[in-house]
Amino acid sequence: MRLQALLLLLPSLALAQTPAILRPAVSSRGVTLPPEATAIVDEATALSLNPGGLRYVGSPQLFYVHERNRALDQVGNGLFAGATLLGTVGLGFGVEWIRNQTALDYRRSSLGFALGTDTLALGATYHAFSSEDAEFEKLYSWDIGLSARPWREFSYSVVARDINAPTRGPHTLPRTFDVGIGVRPFGERYTLGVDYLFRSGDLDRGRLAYALKAELVPGVGLSAGLSHGLRGGEEVAFQLAATLDTSGFGVTYAGGRTESSWDHVLGVRLSSERYRSLRLSSGVVTMVDLNDRLAGGVSPPLALFGVTGADPYLKLMRFLDLATKDPELRGVVLKIEGMGGVDWGQAEELRQAVLRLKGNGKKVMAVLLSCDDKCYFVASAADQIHALPESSLLINGLTAGVMSLGGTMQKLGVTWDVARVGEYKTAPEQLTRTEMSEAERETVNAYLDTQVAWYEESVTNGRKLPPGRLREAWAVGLIPSRRAVALGLVDSVIQKQEELEQKVRDLAPGATYNASYSPRSERETRWGIRRRIAIIPVLGAIAGGKSREDPLGASRIAGAETVVLALTRAQEDPSVVAILLRVDSGGGDVLASDLMYRAVLEAKRHKPVVASMGDVAASGGYYVAMGADEVLANPTTITGSIGVFYLKPALKGLLGDKLGVNQENLPRAPLADLMDYWRPWTPEEQTAVQSWVNQTYDDFITYVAEARKMEKEKVDAIARGRVWSGKDAQARGLVDRLGGFAEAVEAARTRARVDAAEELDLEVYGEPKGLLSSLGGEPNVLTRLLPQPQPALPPGMQTLLRQAGLTAEGLEPGMKAQLPFSLRIH
């Protein structure tokens, strides 16, 4: 009689969790679930408990639940499906069948929807009931739920069930409420959820329900549930459950007990997302195709709207960073068939990434299909290097090339007015001279000598070659694969597919090859969001406006508007602990460079800012980077070129003399035609512009002296447009220390005083996008869905345009802080 009285008293507390064992034969709830709580549920079964939890389901999943309640002589079956779309929308659908021997059989169909972020979501579920009873057939109800996960250790929820309180004939579903919290004091392995359930108007007559979930080892979990009232004599219900998970399949058994009987629940999960599971293998080996991962580009129509994909190199570096820390990964096969868009600075970072993989216990094997000196520089860090019989091994030493267009301009009849400071600020010479100046030749030779020495030392030490062996290989040039083995550059030549497969098996014995491997591919169970380091890319020529990509694929533009807004967002984002300014730019517009520099100064007032230099951080690129708390460069990064110039064409020789065009100006001031493109400057105009350039240069070296804490005279001595390698720049105080992307990440972590055990995300802010995106170049839903075909021009033509410096920004008249030459080292 006591149980029957309790069931009549608390019909609104019939929940699909431990208290559900006490429910009446007909209720608003469906089948009982294994121990669960409203603040911690994040699977398709959230449809029954808290529709807000549907936002956290992730990839599509399917749950089947079978229940047998001996106390009520009842059998229930439920099927739940759920998924999260576009990272913000959760959807769920469920059908449950309840069969009773002495009471009404019915079916409940549910449809749920949730919307929210990683920390807060709101959802609703619609329930429709079907039965042979005509009145019950007309019942329907609504649930609404909020699920919040503000911190890693804490979550909370508020759920209102049957908020419409439907009544049809003798059947009533009263409105009920559930307030819950979840805690994780020891990380994701242990979770406690507590719910207080009460009926509308009876706040002090509710029930408390507890759910404790523990992961003993990956893939094996135990959980327990307990429910009791607040008044003496009310019945207690409890559950014990065990779960066994594999990647896409899981099974749970839960036994529940009241004073009168047992309740049995069996749950089966199918999911497309990987769950943490029993480690049945000895890890995995995967392949990293450098050429494929570094491929980028966008179709010309989309580029006209400023739409591009994420920078492929930064994506690759994030992948390697996560892979290095993944205990499941035991080996990597590097497929090398070119490294599009990578120069020597980034090649050094990739080589260091390979060394870090090895340092964390991963075996690395490089397979060379098409390889030049840059590719071999990276491959030399691997444990093993193999080639195919017909691999193209163009390992023939380095040369530097600078293209001059002065002769072309003479034939076109175009002259250029130039105002500059410093004999090494030779950027305009590409348009005005027919050959290299002595200053330019000195700079290029010094840089090339540093690059060659670093390359030879790294390869000789990495491959344990005798001194001079690499130069012996250079004398061969295009090296046959077997000769490469004899020289010690390659370990073997792979003749057959079976031989390659055996080498992969031998790389990490017992490991499974997984071509689709991805770090952090398991289902995310963390609450809240990880703190992060914001990566702000300054890639390509510096200009005003938004970051964008040349529609022909010949250049990238780092827009001041995008970079400044990204820095502002990062400094204001409470989840960002530090900012990493990634600079790979030869400079460009002075005003745009100055705006970025001042935004860096403002950002570091709020958070640590570390600058990481890639292939090149010269002139305007260095201008932007120097304001950071710490500046890192690779040994071969093209650095410095501190100086400015003003460039203007005079087109009369082309348009007037050759094409018959005539122009007449009617000025009303002595210097009104100062910026006219028709004729060369007069001596007075040259003097006026040179004065402006001198002042801008003085400002530049003043800012360098302040940022680097150096004497202004010392800065001037190493500036004047002179280009340095990263190694030489460090020796002269322009760079704090040598290091690549990964070292910059660690420097940012250290400056932010982040504990070494805390896992941080690397999040790119302000990648180049455009009109189809929100302000600052942040991607929106549409840009995620757009295809990204290759640019219209073939790679060879893109390279030619880059080498010649023929970009719209480079030829645009105005004050420039730009690299003195387009340097090609191959």
C-alpha positions in Angstrom: 0.0 0.0 0.0 2.9 2.4 0.8 4.3 2.0 -2.7 0.9 2.6 -4.3 0.4 5.7 -2.2 3.7 7.0 -3.2 3.0 6.4 -6.9 -0.3 8.4 -6.6 1.5 11.2 -4.7 4.4 11.6 -7.1 3.1 10.9 -10.7 5.0 14.0 -11.9 8.4 12.6 -10.8 8.3 9.7 -13.2 11.6 10.3 -14.9 13.7 8.3 -17.3 16.5 7.8 -14.7 16.7 6.1 -11.3 13.5 7.6 -9.9 11.6 6.2 -12.9 11.7 2.8 -11.2 9.0 4.2 -8.9 6.7 5.6 -11.7 3.1 4.7 -12.3 2.0 2.4 -15.1 1.0 5.4 -17.2 3.2 8.5 -17.1 4.7 11.2 -19.3 8.0 9.3 -19.3 9.2 6.5 -21.4 11.7 3.7 -20.6 14.1 3.9 -17.7 17.7 4.7 -18.6 20.9 3.7 -16.9 22.1 6.1 -14.1 22.0 9.6 -15.6 21.4 13.2 -14.6 20.1 16.3 -16.4 23.2 18.4 -15.9 25.6 15.7 -17.3 23.6 14.0 -20.1 25.2 14.5 -23.6 23.9 11.6 -25.7 20.8 11.0 -27.7 18.9 10.0 -24.6 19.0 13.7 -23.6 15.7 13.7 -25.5 14.1 12.2 -22.4 16.0 14.0 -19.7 17.0 17.4 -20.8 16.6 18.6 -24.4 19.4 21.2 -23.9 21.8 18.3 -23.7 21.1 17.5 -27.4 23.6 20.3 -28.3 26.4 18.1 -26.9 25.6 14.8 -28.7 28.2 15.3 -31.5 28.2 13.1 -34.5 25.1 10.9 -35.3 24.4 8.2 -32.8 21.7 5.6 -32.1 20.6 4.2 -28.8 18.4 1.2 -28.1 17.1 0.7 -24.6 15.2 -2.4 -23.3 13.6 -2.3 -19.8 11.8 -5.0 -17.8 10.2 -3.7 -14.6 9.1 -6.6 -12.4 7.3 -4.4 -9.9 4.9 -3.1 -12.5 5.1 -6.2 -14.7 6.1 -3.8 -17.5 8.3 -4.1 -20.6 9.7 -1.1 -22.4 11.7 -0.6 -25.5 13.1 2.7 -26.7 15.0 3.9 -29.8 16.8 7.3 -29.7 18.7 9.1 -32.4 20.6 12.3 -32.1 23.3 14.5 -33.7 24.8 18.0 -33.5 24.9 19.9 -36.7 27.3 22.8 -37.6 28.6 22.8 -34.0 25.6 24.8 -32.8 22.3 22.8 -33.4 21.3 19.6 -31.7 18.6 17.3 -33.1 17.0 14.3 -31.6 14.2 11.8 -32.4 12.9 8.9 -30.3 10.2 6.3 -30.2 9.3 4.3 -27.0 6.9 1.4 -26.5 5.6 0.6 -23.1 3.7 -2.7 -22.6 1.9 -3.6 -19.4 0.0 -6.7 -18.3 -2.5 -5.0 -16.2 -2.5 -1.4 -17.4 -2.6 0.7 -20.6 -0.1 0.0 -23.4 1.2 3.1 -25.2 3.8 4.6 -27.5 5.6 7.9 -27.1 7.2 9.6 -30.0 9.5 12.5 -29.4 11.2 15.2 -31.4 13.8 17.5 -29.9 15.8 20.5 -30.9 18.6 22.4 -29.1 20.7 25.5 -29.9 23.7 26.8 -28.2 27.5 27.0 -27.7 30.0 24.7 -26.0 29.1 26.3 -22.7 25.4 27.1 -22.8 22.4 25.4 -24.7 18.7 25.7 -24.6 16.4 23.0 -26.1 12.8 21.8 -26.4 11.2 18.4 -26.9 7.7 17.6 -28.2 6.1 14.3 -27.1 3.1 12.7 -28.8 1.3 9.7 -27.3 -0.4 6.8 -29.0 -2.7 4.2 -27.5 -5.9 2.2 -27.9 -7.4 4.6 -25.4 -9.1 7.4 -27.5 -8.5 10.0 -24.8 -4.9 9.1 -24.2 -4.3 9.1 -28.0 -4.9 12.9 -28.0 -2.2 13.7 -25.3 0.9 15.7 -26.3 3.3 17.6 -24.1 6.4 19.9 -24.3 9.6 19.9 -22.3 12.1 22.7 -22.2 15.6 22.4 -20.8 18.7 24.5 -20.2 22.2 22.9 -20.0 25.2 24.9 -19.0 28.8 23.9 -18.8 30.7 27.0 -17.8 33.8 25.3 -16.4 35.6 22.0 -16.8 34.6 21.0 -13.2 31.0 22.2 -13.1 27.7 22.1 -15.0 24.1 22.9 -14.1 20.7 22.4 -15.7 17.1 23.5 -15.4 14.3 21.5 -17.0 10.6 22.0 -17.1 8.6 18.9 -18.2 5.1 18.8 -19.5 4.9 22.6 -19.3 1.5 22.6 -21.1 0.2 20.2 -18.3 -2.1 18.4 -20.8 -5.4 16.8 -19.6 -7.6 14.4 -21.6 -10.4 12.7 -19.8 -9.0 10.8 -16.8 -5.4 11.3 -18.0 -3.3 14.2 -16.6 0.4 15.0 -17.0 1.2 17.5 -14.3 3.9 20.1 -14.8 7.2 19.2 -13.1 10.6 20.7 -12.7 14.1 19.5 -12.3 17.1 21.5 -11.2 20.5 19.8 -11.4 24.2 20.2 -11.0 27.2 18.2 -12.2 30.7 18.1 -10.8 34.0 16.7 -11.9 36.5 17.3 -9.2 39.0 14.8 -10.6 38.7 15.4 -14.4 36.6 13.6 -16.9 37.0 10.1 -15.5 34.6 10.7 -12.5 31.3 12.6 -12.8 28.6 13.2 -10.2 25.2 14.5 -11.1 22.6 15.7 -8.5 18.9 16.5 -9.4 16.1 17.9 -7.3 12.7 16.9 -8.8 9.5 18.5 -7.7 6.0 19.1 -8.9 4.6 22.6 -9.6 3.5 24.1 -6.3 5.2 21.4 -4.2 8.8 22.6 -4.0 9.3 21.1 -0.5 7.9 17.7 -1.4 10.3 16.7 -4.1 12.9 14.0 -4.5 16.7 14.0 -4.7 18.4 11.9 -7.3 22.1 11.2 -7.6 24.1 9.6 -10.5 27.8 8.7 -10.2 29.7 7.7 -13.3 33.3 6.4 -13.3 35.6 5.3 -16.1 37.8 2.6 -14.6 40.0 2.2 -17.7 39.3 3.5 -21.2 36.2 1.6 -22.5 35.1 0.2 -19.1 32.8 2.2 -16.8 30.7 1.7 -13.7 27.8 3.9 -12.6 25.4 4.1 -9.8 22.1 5.9 -9.2 20.2 6.7 -6.0 16.8 8.5 -5.4 15.0 9.3 -2.2 12.4 11.6 -0.9 12.7 14.4 1.7 10.2 12.9 4.1 10.6 9.9 6.3 9.1 6.6 5.0 9.4 7.4 1.4 10.8 4.6 -0.7 14.4 4.6 -1.9 15.4 3.4 -5.4 18.9 2.7 -6.6 20.7 1.4 -9.7 24.1 -0.2 -10.4 25.4 -0.3 -14.0 28.4 -1.5 -16.0 29.4 -0.2 -19.5 31.7 -1.7 -22.1 32.6 0.6 -24.9 34.4 0.1 -28.2 34.9 2.8 -30.7 31.5 2.7 -32.5 29.6 0.3 -30.3 28.8 0.2 -26.6 26.6 -1.9 -24.2 25.3 -1.1 -20.7 23.5 -3.2 -18.2 21.8 -1.5 -15.2 20.1 -3.3 -12.4 17.6 -1.2 -10.3 16.1 -2.0 -7.0 13.2 -0.8 -4.9 11.8 -2.3 -1.7 9.4 -4.4 -3.7 11.2 -5.6 -6.8 14.0 -5.3 -9.4 14.2 -3.3 -12.6 16.5 -4.4 -15.5 17.8 -2.1 -18.2 19.9 -3.0 -21.2 21.3 -0.2 -23.4 23.1 -0.5 -26.8 24.9 2.3 -28.5 25.9 2.7 -32.2 27.8 5.9 -33.1 29.8 7.3 -35.9 32.0 9.2 -33.5 34.7 7.3 -31.8 34.3 6.7 -28.0 37.2 6.0 -25.7 37.5 2.3 -25.8 39.5 -0.7 -24.7 43.0 -0.5 -26.2 42.9 -3.8 -28.1 45.8 -2.8 -30.4 49.4 -1.6 -29.7 48.8 1.8 -31.2 48.6 3.1 -34.8 50.9 4.1 -37.6 49.7 6.7 -40.1 50.9 8.4 -43.2 51.4 12.2 -43.6 51.4 13.3 -47.2 53.2 16.6 -47.0 52.3 17.7 -50.6 48.7 17.0 -50.1 48.5 18.6 -46.7 50.2 21.8 -47.9 48.0 22.1 -50.9 45.9 25.3 -50.8 44.2 27.7 -53.1 40.7 28.9 -54.0 38.8 29.4 -57.2 39.0 32.9 -58.8 35.3 33.6 -58.4 35.5 32.9 -54.7 38.8 34.8 -54.3 37.2 37.9 -55.8 34.9 37.8 -52.7 38.0 37.3 -50.5 37.1 33.7 -49.6 40.0 31.3 -48.9 40.5 28.2 -46.8 42.4 28.0 -43.6 46.2 28.3 -44.1 47.3 24.7 -44.8 50.7 25.1 -43.2 49.2 26.3 -39.9 46.8 23.4 -40.1 49.7 21.0 -40.6 51.6 22.4 -37.7 48.6 22.0 -35.4 48.1 18.4 -36.6 51.8 17.6 -35.8 51.6 19.3 -32.4 48.6 17.2 -31.4 50.0 14.0 -32.9 53.3 14.4 -31.0 51.4 14.3 -27.7 49.0 11.4 -28.7 50.0 8.2 -26.9 48.0 6.1 -29.4 50.3 7.2 -32.3 53.4 5.1 -32.6 54.7 5.7 -36.0 54.5 8.1 -39.0 55.2 7.5 -42.6 56.2 10.8 -44.3 55.3 10.8 -48.0 57.4 13.5 -49.6 56.5 14.5 -53.2 57.2 18.2 -53.0 56.3 20.8 -50.3 54.3 23.5 -52.1 54.6 27.0 -50.7 57.2 26.0 -48.1 60.5 27.9 -48.0 63.6 27.3 -45.8 62.2 28.8 -42.6 59.1 26.6 -42.6 61.2 23.6 -43.7 63.3 24.1 -40.5 60.0 24.0 -38.5 58.9 20.8 -40.2 62.3 19.3 -39.5 62.0 20.2 -35.9 58.4 18.7 -35.8 59.9 15.4 -37.0 62.5 15.5 -34.3 59.8 16.2 -31.7 57.8 13.2 -32.9 60.9 11.1 -32.4 61.6 12.6 -29.1 58.1 11.5 -27.9 58.7 7.9 -28.9 57.2 7.9 -32.4 59.1 6.2 -35.2 59.3 8.2 -38.4 59.9 6.8 -41.9 60.3 9.1 -44.9 59.4 7.8 -48.4 60.8 10.1 -51.2 59.0 10.3 -54.5 60.1 13.7 -55.7 62.7 15.4 -53.5 64.7 18.6 -53.7 67.2 20.0 -51.1 64.4 21.5 -49.0 62.4 18.2 -48.9 65.6 16.3 -48.1 66.4 18.8 -45.3 63.1 17.8 -43.7 63.4 14.0 -44.4 66.9 13.9 -42.9 65.4 14.1 -39.5 63.5 10.8 -39.9 64.6 7.5 -38.5 64.6 5.9 -41.9 64.6 7.3 -45.5 63.5 5.1 -48.4 63.1 5.9 -52.1 61.4 4.2 -55.1 63.5 3.0 -58.1 62.4 6.0 -60.2 62.3 8.6 -57.5 63.4 12.1 -58.6 66.1 13.1 -56.2 67.3 16.6 -57.2 69.7 17.1 -54.3 72.1 19.5 -56.0 72.9 22.3 -53.5 71.6 25.8 -53.1 71.5 28.8 -55.3 69.9 32.2 -54.9 68.1 34.0 -57.7 66.9 37.6 -57.9 64.9 38.7 -60.9 65.4 42.3 -62.3 62.9 44.0 -64.5 64.8 47.2 -65.3 65.4 46.1 -68.9 61.7 45.4 -69.4 60.8 48.8 -68.1 63.3 50.5 -70.4 61.7 48.7 -73.4 58.2 49.7 -72.2 59.3 53.3 -71.8 58.4 53.3 -68.1 60.6 55.1 -65.5 60.3 55.0 -61.7 60.7 57.7 -59.2 62.2 56.4 -56.0 62.9 57.9 -52.6 64.6 55.6 -50.0 66.9 55.5 -47.0 69.9 53.2 -46.9 72.0 51.6 -49.6 70.6 48.1 -48.7 66.9 49.2 -49.2 67.1 47.8 -52.7 63.5 46.8 -53.3 62.9 49.4 -56.1 66.0 48.1 -57.9 63.9 45.2 -59.1 62.1 47.7 -61.3 64.9 50.1 -62.1 68.1 48.1 -62.5 69.1 45.5 -65.1 71.3 43.6 -62.7 72.1 43.3 -58.9 73.7 46.2 -57.2 76.8 45.5 -55.0 74.7 46.1 -51.8 72.1 43.6 -52.9 74.8 41.1 -53.9 76.5 41.4 -50.5 73.2 40.8 -48.7 72.2 37.8 -50.7 75.6 36.2 -50.5 75.7 36.6 -46.7 72.3 35.1 -46.3 73.0 32.2 -48.7 76.2 31.3 -46.9 74.3 31.1 -43.6 71.6 28.9 -45.2 74.1 26.5 -46.8 76.1 26.1 -43.6 72.9 25.4 -41.6 71.6 22.9 -44.1 74.9 21.0 -44.4 75.4 20.8 -40.6 71.8 19.6 -40.0 71.8 16.9 -42.6 75.3 15.7 -41.8 74.4 15.3 -38.1 70.9 13.9 -38.7 72.1 11.2 -41.2 75.5 10.7 -39.4 77.3 11.3 -42.7 81.0 11.8 -43.0 82.1 15.4 -43.5 81.9 16.5 -47.1 79.5 13.7 -48.1 76.6 16.1 -48.8 78.8 18.2 -51.1 79.8 15.0 -52.9 76.1 14.4 -53.5 75.7 17.9 -54.7 78.3 17.2 -57.4 76.1 14.4 -58.7 73.0 16.6 -59.0 70.1 14.5 -60.1 70.9 11.4 -58.0 69.7 7.9 -59.0 68.0 6.1 -56.1 70.7 3.4 -55.9 73.5 6.0 -55.9 71.6 7.8 -53.1 71.8 4.6 -51.0 75.6 4.3 -51.8 76.1 7.9 -50.7 74.2 7.3 -47.4 71.4 9.7 -48.2 68.8 7.0 -48.4 68.6 3.7 -46.5 67.0 1.6 -49.2 65.2 1.4 -52.5 61.7 -0.1 -52.2 61.0 -2.4 -55.2 57.5 -3.8 -54.4 54.4 -2.8 -52.6 54.8 -5.8 -50.2 58.2 -4.5 -49.3 56.8 -1.1 -48.3 54.0 -2.8 -46.3 56.6 -4.9 -44.4 58.6 -1.8 -43.6 55.6 -0.1 -42.2 54.8 -3.1 -40.1 58.4 -3.2 -38.9 58.4 0.5 -38.0 56.2 -0.1 -35.0 55.7 -3.8 -34.4 52.1 -4.7 -33.3 50.7 -1.3 -34.3 47.8 -1.0 -36.8 48.1 1.1 -39.9 45.4 3.8 -40.0 45.4 6.0 -43.1 42.6 8.2 -41.7 44.2 8.8 -38.3 43.5 12.1 -36.6 44.6 13.2 -33.1 41.7 14.1 -30.8 39.4 12.0 -32.9 37.7 10.5 -29.9 34.4 11.9 -28.7 34.9 15.1 -26.7 33.6 14.7 -23.2 35.2 17.8 -21.7 32.9 20.5 -20.2 33.3 24.1 -21.0 36.0 25.1 -23.5 39.7 24.6 -23.2 41.7 27.7 -22.7 43.6 28.7 -25.8 46.5 30.4 -27.5 45.2 32.7 -30.2 47.2 32.5 -33.4 47.1 35.7 -35.4 48.4 35.2 -39.0 50.2 38.0 -40.8 50.8 36.1 -44.1 51.8 37.7 -47.3 52.1 41.4 -48.4 50.9 43.9 -45.8 48.1 46.2 -47.0 45.0 47.9 -45.7 41.6 46.4 -45.5 40.8 42.7 -44.9 43.2 39.8 -45.4 42.6 38.2 -48.7 44.1 36.2 -51.5 45.1 37.2 -55.0 42.4 35.7 -57.3 45.2 34.4 -59.5 46.9 32.7 -56.5 50.1 34.6 -56.9 50.1 36.3 -53.5 48.4 36.6 -50.2 47.5 39.8 -48.5 47.7 40.4 -44.7 45.0 43.1 -44.2 45.4 45.6 -41.4 41.7 45.6 -40.6 41.6 41.8 -40.2 44.8 41.6 -38.1 43.9 44.5 -35.8 40.4 43.2 -35.2 41.7 39.7 -34.6 44.2 41.1 -32.0 41.3 43.0 -30.3 39.1 39.9 -30.2 41.9 37.8 -28.8 42.8 40.3 -26.0 39.1 40.5 -25.1 38.4 36.8 -25.2 38.5 35.4 -21.6 39.4 31.9 -22.9 42.6 33.2 -24.6 45.6 33.0 -22.3 48.2 34.3 -24.8 48.6 35.5 -28.4 51.0 34.1 -30.9 51.6 36.4 -33.8 52.6 34.3 -36.8 54.5 36.5 -39.3 55.5 35.3 -42.7 55.6 38.5 -44.7 58.1 40.6 -46.6 56.2 43.7 -45.6 54.2 46.2 -47.7 52.3 49.4 -46.8 53.8 51.4 -44.0 50.5 52.7 -42.6 49.1 49.2 -42.5 52.2 47.9 -40.8 52.1 50.7 -38.2 48.4 50.0 -37.4 49.2 46.3 -36.8 52.3 47.3 -34.7 50.2 49.5 -32.4 47.5 46.8 -32.1 50.3 44.5 -30.9 51.4 47.0 -28.3 47.8 47.3 -27.1 47.2 43.6 -27.0 50.3 42.9 -24.9 49.0 45.3 -22.2 46.3 42.7 -21.6 48.0 39.3 -22.5 51.4 37.9 -23.4 52.2 38.3 -27.1 54.9 36.1 -28.8 55.9 36.6 -32.4 56.9 33.6 -34.4 58.7 34.3 -37.7 58.3 31.8 -40.6 60.2 32.0 -43.9 60.4 35.8 -43.9 59.7 38.6 -41.4 61.2 41.6 -43.1 60.6 45.3 -43.3 56.8 45.7 -42.6 56.7 42.1 -41.4 59.4 42.9 -38.8 57.7 46.2 -38.0 54.6 44.2 -36.9 56.5 41.5 -35.0 58.9 43.7 -33.0 56.2 45.0 -30.6 55.7 41.5 -29.1 56.9 40.5 -25.6 59.2 37.9 -27.2 60.3 37.4 -30.8 61.4 34.1 -32.2 62.9 33.3 -35.6 64.2 30.2 -37.4 68.0 30.3 -38.1 67.2 30.9 -41.8 64.3 33.3 -41.5 64.8 36.4 -43.7 64.7 39.0 -41.0 65.2 42.8 -40.6 65.3 45.0 -43.8 64.5 47.9 -41.5 63.8 50.7 -43.9 61.2 52.4 -46.1 60.9 53.7 -49.7 58.5 55.5 -51.9 57.9 54.3 -55.4 56.0 56.0 -58.3 56.0 55.3 -62.0 56.3 57.8 -64.8 54.2 56.6 -67.7 54.8 59.3 -70.3 57.4 57.2 -72.2 54.9 54.3 -72.6 51.6 56.1 -73.0 52.8 59.3 -74.7 55.8 58.3 -76.8 54.7 54.8 -77.7 50.9 54.9 -77.6 50.2 58.5 -78.5 48.4 59.4 -75.3 48.7 63.1 -74.3 48.1 64.5 -70.8 48.2 68.2 -69.7 48.0 69.3 -66.1 46.9 72.7 -64.8 48.3 72.9 -61.2 47.5 75.6 -58.7 50.3 74.9 -56.3 54.1 74.2 -56.7 53.8 70.6 -55.7 50.3 69.8 -56.8 51.5 67.2 -59.4 53.7 65.4 -56.8 51.9 62.1 -57.1 51.1 62.3 -60.8 52.0 59.2 -62.7 52.6 61.0 -66.0 56.1 62.5 -65.6 59.2 62.0 -63.4 59.6 64.2 -60.3 61.2 67.6 -60.5 64.2 68.2 -58.1 61.8 70.0 -55.7 59.4 67.1 -55.7 62.2 64.6 -55.2 63.3 66.6 -52.2 59.8 66.8 -50.7 59.3 63.0 -50.9 62.8 62.2 -49.7 62.1 64.3 -46.6 58.9 62.4 -46.0 60.8 59.1 -46.4 63.6 60.2 -44.1 61.0 61.0 -41.3 59.2 57.7 -41.7 62.5 55.9 -41.5 63.5 57.8 -38.4 60.2 56.8 -36.8 60.8 53.2 -37.8 64.2 52.9 -36.1 62.9 54.8 -33.1 60.1 52.2 -32.6 62.7 49.4 -33.1 64.9 51.0 -30.5 62.0 51.3 -28.0 60.8 47.7 -28.6 64.2 46.0 -28.6 65.6 48.3 -25.8 68.5 49.3 -28.0 70.3 52.5 -28.7 68.8 54.3 -31.7 72.3 54.7 -33.3 72.9 50.9 -33.0 69.6 50.2 -34.7 70.5 52.5 -37.5 73.8 50.8 -38.0 72.1 47.4 -38.6 69.0 48.8 -40.4 69.2 50.9 -43.5 67.4 48.1 -45.4 69.9 45.3 -44.6 68.5 41.8 -44.6 69.7 39.3 -42.0 69.2 35.6 -41.4 67.4 34.7 -38.2 70.7 33.6 -36.7 72.5 36.8 -37.6 69.5 38.9 -36.4 69.6 37.2 -33.0 73.3 38.0 -32.7 72.4 41.7 -33.4 69.6 41.9 -30.9 66.7 42.0 -33.4 65.4 38.6 -32.3 65.2 37.2 -28.8 66.0 33.6 -29.6 65.9 31.0 -32.3 62.9 28.7 -32.6 60.0 27.8 -34.7 56.2 27.6 -34.3 56.3 24.9 -31.6 58.9 26.9 -29.5 56.8 30.0 -29.9 53.7 28.1 -28.5 55.7 27.0 -25.5 57.0 30.5 -25.0 53.4 31.8 -25.0 52.4 29.1 -22.6 55.2 30.0 -20.2 54.6 33.7 -20.3 50.9 33.0 -19.6 52.0 30.9 -16.6 49.9 27.9 -17.7 50.6 24.7 -15.9 52.5 22.1 -18.1 49.7 19.5 -17.5 47.0 21.8 -18.8 45.9 21.1 -22.4 45.5 24.2 -24.5 43.8 24.7 -27.9 45.6 26.5 -30.7 42.9 28.7 -32.4 43.5 30.8 -35.5 41.9 34.2 -35.3 41.5 36.4 -38.4 42.3 34.0 -41.3 41.7 35.6 -44.7 38.1 35.4 -45.7 35.9 38.1 -47.2 32.4 39.4 -48.2 30.7 36.1 -47.3 32.2 36.2 -43.8 31.7 38.2 -40.6 34.0 41.1 -39.8 37.6 40.4 -39.3 37.7 37.5 -41.7 36.2 35.0 -39.3 34.6 32.0 -41.1 30.8 31.7 -41.2 28.6 28.7 -42.1 28.5 29.4 -45.8 32.3 29.6 -46.2 32.7 26.2 -44.5 30.5 24.7 -47.1 32.0 26.3 -50.2 34.4 24.2 -52.4 38.0 25.1 -52.7 39.3 24.3 -56.1 42.8 25.3 -57.3 43.6 28.8 -58.6 43.3 29.6 -62.2 47.0 30.0 -62.9 49.2 26.9 -62.9 51.8 26.7 -60.1 54.7 27.6 -62.4 53.0 30.9 -63.5 52.2 31.7 -59.9 55.8 31.2 -58.9 57.0 33.4 -61.8 54.7 36.2 -60.7 55.9 35.9 -57.1 59.6 35.9 -58.1 59.1 38.9 -60.3 57.3 40.8 -57.6 54.4 41.4 -59.9 51.6 41.8 -57.4 49.1 44.6 -57.3 50.2 45.6 -53.8 53.9 45.6 -54.8 53.4 47.8 -57.8 51.0 50.2 -56.1 52.7 53.6 -55.5 53.1 54.8 -52.0 55.2 54.5 -48.9 56.5 50.9 -48.5 58.2 48.9 -45.8 59.0 46.0 -48.0 61.7 43.3 -48.5 64.4 44.6 -50.9 64.1 41.8 -53.3 62.1 38.7 -54.2 64.6 36.1 -53.1 64.4 32.5 -54.4 66.7 29.9 -52.9 66.4 26.4 -54.3 
